[in-house]
Amino acid sequence: MNQYLTRPADVRAVDLGHALVLLHERTGAVWTLIGTQRQTWVELAATGATTSAAAGDLAERLRTAGLLAPTEVDEPRPWPAYDARIGPTRPSWGTQEAPGALPPAPRFSRAWAPAAVLALLTVHLVRVTGRRSRGFARMLRLVHATRLAQRAASPTQASRVLECVRVIGRLSPFRTACLEETVAAMLALAVTGRRAGWCHGIAADPIRLHAWLALDGHPVGEPTSTLRFTPVIHLPEPDHVRAGKGATP
C-alpha cells in the first residue's frame, strides 16, 4: 500500500550531487543520503508517494526521525527534493591549505566583555534548559530574537565581539563551538542595538556543517576556507529567499 508523504517546512535539504544532506531545524538532526537512498529520496519527492519496498523502508525511517510526514490529504503531493544544490567543488582530499605560522590570538575587548559574558551565559542556559532534542531550535529562536536590533553592525564591531566571545568561550567549562559562539555574538550585538547576519551552512569533501556571522554576504572573523560552505539557513532571510519559499528548485 502506498504511503503519501511530504517534507516538513522545518526540514532543509541540500543536494551535493554525490549525496543529499537533510537538516532538521527543530532537532538539529542531520542525515546524509548517498547512492540508492539519494535516488529514492528524489523519486519520493517527484511522486509524493512510496512506490516500492525500498522506498517504503527509507520513508519509514525518515518519518520516524521527523524528516518526512504524512500528507494532510489522502493523495500524493509532490514536493521539492532540495532547497539548494552545490555544484562540483575542487577536491580538498579532506585537507586545506594552512599558513606556516600560528594565527594571531583573538583580541579581548574590554568594552564588549560585559555583553559577551552575558550573551554566552544566556546561550549555555538556553541550550541546556528543556529537551535536548530541541536545543538547536532554541538556538535559532535566540537568533530570531535579535531581529529587533535596528542598526547594522560594522565589520569591526562584529569582528571584535566575536573575538571577545571566543576568548571567554575558551575559559568556559561548557561546549563552546561555532554554534554557541555565533549565537552569543548575535545576542551581544543586539544588546547594543546592532545586528548582523547569521548563517548555518554545509560544505562538501568532506561533508561538514558550520555556523558563522556575515555582513553583506561576507563572513566575519572567519578563515578563507569558510567560503567553501553554502548557507542553508540565513537569518534574517534574504528577500529573494522569503519570496521564493515553497518554489520548486
N, C-alpha and C positions, 0 to 999 in steps of 0.2 A: 504494500500500500504506500502511495506517495505521501511524503510529508511536505507541507507548504511552509517554507521558512523565509526569513528576511534578516538582513544585517541591522542590528540596532543602531540608533543615531550616535551612541557614545562609543562605538567601535570604529577605530580608524584602520585603514588598510593601505599598505604601500607595496607596490609591485617592483621587485628588483630585477625581474627578468628570469633569473635562475631560482628565485624564491619569492614568497609573498609573506609579508610580516603583518600581523594583526596586533593592535594595541587597544586595550580596554581602558577608557578614560576613568571609569569609576574604581576599578580594582588595580589598575597598573599592570595587569596580566599581559604577557607578550607570548604570542605563538608564531612559529615560523613554519610555513608550509612549503615543501620542496617536491619536485618530481610529480608523481601522480596526484599527490594531495593538492598541490597548487592548481593542477589542471582540473581536479574535481571541484575546487572552490570556484574557479572561473565558470564551470558548467552550471554549478548551483546558482550562481549569480544570474546567468543568462536565462535559466528556466524558472527559477524560484521554487523548484521542487526537486526532491531526490528521485532519481530515475534508475538507480542501480543499488545493489547491496553495498558496494564500496562507498558510494555517495551517502547512503543511509548511515553507515558506520561512522564516517567522518562527521557528518552533520550532527549525530547524536552526541559525540564527544564535544563538539564546538557549542552545541546548545547547552550542555551541562556546564561548560565554562562561561556561559553568558555571551559568547561571541556570535551566536545565532539565536533567533527567537521565532516562535510560531507566528504566522500572519494573523491579523485580526479577522480576516475573512477566509472562508474555506475555498480559496482559489489561489493559483500561483501568482506571485507578484515579483517579476524580475527586479534586480537591484544592482547598483554599481559595484563592480568587483573590487575596485580600489579607488582611493581618493587622490593618490599621486603615483607617478611612475618615475623611477630613477633609471636613466639610460645607462649604457655601458660606462664603467669608470676605469680609470687607469689602475692596473693591478698594483696593490701595495705589498703583496705577499705577507700580509699580517704585520708589516712594519711601516715606518715612516722616517723621513729624514729628521735627524736630531742635531741641534747645534753642538759644537765642540766644547762649549763651556756651560756651566750650570746657569739656568735662567735666574734673573735677579729675584730676590725675595720680595713677596708682596709688601707694599708700604702700609704702615699702620697710621691712619689718620685720626688724631685725637678729636677733631671736630665731628667725625662721623661715628666715633666709637660708641656713644650712648645709644644712638638709634640702631646701630648694628647689633649691639648686645641684646637690646630689647627685641629686635626682629628675630634674631637667631633663637632666643628663648621661646618666643611665640611659635616659631616653626617646629621646634622639637616638642613643645607641649601639644600642639595640634596633631602632630604626626603620631604620637603615642596614645592620644586620647580617642577612644572609640574603637571600632572594629579594625583590626589590622588590614583586612582585605579592602578597606575603603580609604586607606592612608593616602594613596595617590590622588583620589578625588578631593580629599580635604586640602591637599596642596594646591590643586587647581582653583579651589574656591578662594584660597588666600590670594592667589594671583588675580583672580577676577575682582576681588575687593579693592585692589589698587587702582582700578579704572577711575575712581573718584578724584584722583590727583589731576590737577588741571595743567600744570606746566611740564613741558618736556625737559628731561634732564639733559645736561650737556655731556659729551663724551668723557670729559674729565671727571664730572661728578659721578657718573655711573661707574667708571673705572675705579675711582677712589673708594666708593662704598663697597664695591665688590671685593677689592683687595682687603679692605678692613674686615669684612665678614670672613674672608678666607683665613686671615691671621687668627681671629678669635675662634674660628672653627677648628683650627689645629689644636687648640687648648681644650676643646670640648670633649667630654668623655663619651658623647653620643656620636652616632654616624653623621658625618657632615660631608656629603659628596656634592656633585654638581646640582642635584635637585634641591637639596636644602640650602646650599649657598645662594643659588639664583633667586629662589623664592624669598629668602631673608633679605637679599639686596633689593628686591622689588618693594618689600614692606618698608625697609629703611628709607628708600627714596620717597615712598608715599607719605611717610610721617612728616616730611618736609614739603609736601605738596607737589612732588615731582614724580614723573612716570617714565618708564622705558618699555620696550617690547620684551616679551618673554617667549622663548622658543624651546620646543622639545622635538628633537628630530632623530633621524636614523641615517646610518652610513653603511655601505656595503664593503665587503672584502677587508676585514671580516665584518659581519653584521653586528652593529652595536648602537646603543642609544646614548643621547647626551642632551643636557639642558644648558641654555646659555641666554645671556641678555643681548638685545640687539637695539640699535638706533639707526633709523632709516635703512633697515635691512642689513646692516653690517654688525657682525659680532663684536661685543665689547669685552676687553680683557681676556681674549682667547688666542690660542696659537693659530697659525695659518691652517693647520690640519682640520679645524672646525669647519672650514669651507667644504669639506667632503660630506658634511651632513646636510640632509634635506629636511627642512622643517615639516613636521607632521601636525603639531599643534602650535599655533602662533597667536598669542594673546597680547593686546587686543587683536582680534582677527582683522586682516586687511579687508577693505571694502569689496574687492573682487571675490574674496572667499565667501563673505556673507551673502553676496548676491548670487553666487553660484552653488550654494548648498542644495544638495538633492539632485544636482545635474549629473548625468552620466558622463564619466571621463571620456 
